[in-house]
Amino acid sequence: QVQLVESGGGLVQAGGSLRLSCAASGRTFSNYAMGWFRQVPGKEREFVAGISWSSSWSSSRYYADSVKGRFTISRDSDKITVYLQMNSLKPEDTAVYYCAARSGRVSHTTFEYDYWGQGTQVTVSS
């Protein structure tokens, strides 16, 4: 049974930092792309960052324009833990953050992901 478990969310002041983790288990993820998405009430879930890994593609990283230069996605060499380092946080970054996995390359589209975590709340106060 595949599981993605996020952790690291919390309350932080604007300008602060948080590091989210996503622990994956239940299968081999070596050729899977991992993504971070976020959602606020009343809005659609949106892509934040993604990272691919494949022996053919190497490791590629993608970011939403709203987080470029502030967030960094990475994954352990064992490819089963993914991180999202969030710096210079803004109140508009407040959301529930979800980890997701899909076979193949990174996608910005939620329905193309096969597995999802339960989410972790990030709240940025002004």
C-alpha positions in Angstrom: 0.0 0.0 0.0 1.5 3.3 -1.1 1.7 6.0 1.5 2.8 9.6 1.3 3.1 11.3 4.7 3.8 15.0 4.9 5.2 16.8 8.0 6.8 20.1 8.9 3.9 22.5 8.6 3.1 25.1 11.2 2.7 28.7 12.0 5.4 31.2 11.0 5.8 34.9 10.7 6.1 36.6 7.3 9.7 36.4 6.2 10.4 33.2 8.0 11.1 29.7 6.8 9.7 26.2 7.0 10.8 22.9 5.7 8.2 20.4 4.6 9.0 16.7 4.3 7.2 13.9 2.5 8.0 10.3 3.3 7.0 7.8 0.7 6.5 4.1 1.2 4.9 1.0 -0.3 6.7 0.8 -3.6 9.8 1.8 -5.5 9.8 5.5 -6.5 13.0 5.7 -8.4 11.2 6.5 -11.7 8.5 8.7 -10.1 8.1 12.4 -10.2 7.2 14.0 -6.9 5.3 17.2 -6.6 4.1 19.7 -4.0 0.8 21.3 -4.3 -1.2 23.7 -2.1 -4.8 24.5 -1.6 -6.8 27.2 0.3 -10.5 26.9 1.0 -12.6 27.8 -2.0 -9.8 27.5 -4.5 -8.4 24.8 -6.7 -5.3 22.9 -5.7 -2.3 24.5 -7.3 1.1 23.3 -8.3 4.0 24.6 -6.2 7.1 22.5 -7.1 8.1 19.2 -8.6 11.1 17.0 -9.0 11.8 14.2 -11.4 14.2 11.4 -11.1 15.2 8.9 -13.8 18.4 7.2 -14.8 17.7 8.8 -18.2 16.5 12.3 -17.2 18.6 12.9 -14.2 17.0 15.2 -11.6 14.9 18.1 -12.9 13.2 20.7 -10.7 10.2 22.9 -11.6 8.5 25.7 -9.7 5.5 27.9 -9.9 6.3 31.5 -10.7 4.9 32.6 -7.3 7.6 30.6 -5.4 10.6 30.8 -7.7 13.7 32.0 -5.8 12.0 31.4 -2.4 11.2 27.6 -2.4 13.5 24.7 -3.1 12.5 21.1 -3.7 14.9 18.3 -3.2 14.8 14.5 -2.6 17.0 12.1 -0.8 19.4 9.9 -2.8 17.2 6.9 -1.8 14.4 8.9 -3.6 11.8 8.1 -0.9 11.8 11.4 1.0 11.1 14.7 -0.7 11.6 18.1 0.9 10.3 21.6 0.3 12.4 24.3 1.8 10.3 27.5 2.0 12.1 30.7 2.7 10.9 34.4 2.7 7.4 33.2 3.4 4.5 35.5 2.7 0.9 35.5 4.1 -0.3 34.4 0.6 1.7 31.2 1.0 -0.8 30.1 3.7 -2.4 26.9 2.6 -2.6 23.1 3.1 0.4 21.7 1.3 0.2 18.2 -0.3 2.8 15.8 -1.5 2.0 13.8 -4.7 3.7 11.2 -6.8 3.3 10.0 -10.4 5.1 7.7 -12.8 7.1 9.7 -15.3 7.9 13.4 -15.5 6.7 16.2 -13.4 3.2 17.5 -14.2 1.5 20.7 -13.1 -1.9 19.0 -13.2 -3.4 17.4 -10.2 -5.3 14.6 -11.9 -2.1 13.3 -13.5 -0.8 12.3 -10.0 -1.4 8.7 -8.8 -0.8 9.1 -5.1 -1.4 11.9 -2.5 -0.6 12.6 1.1 -3.0 13.9 3.6 -1.6 17.4 3.7 0.0 19.7 6.2 -1.1 23.1 7.2 1.2 26.1 6.6 0.1 29.4 8.1 2.1 32.6 7.6 1.1 35.5 9.8 1.7 39.1 8.7 
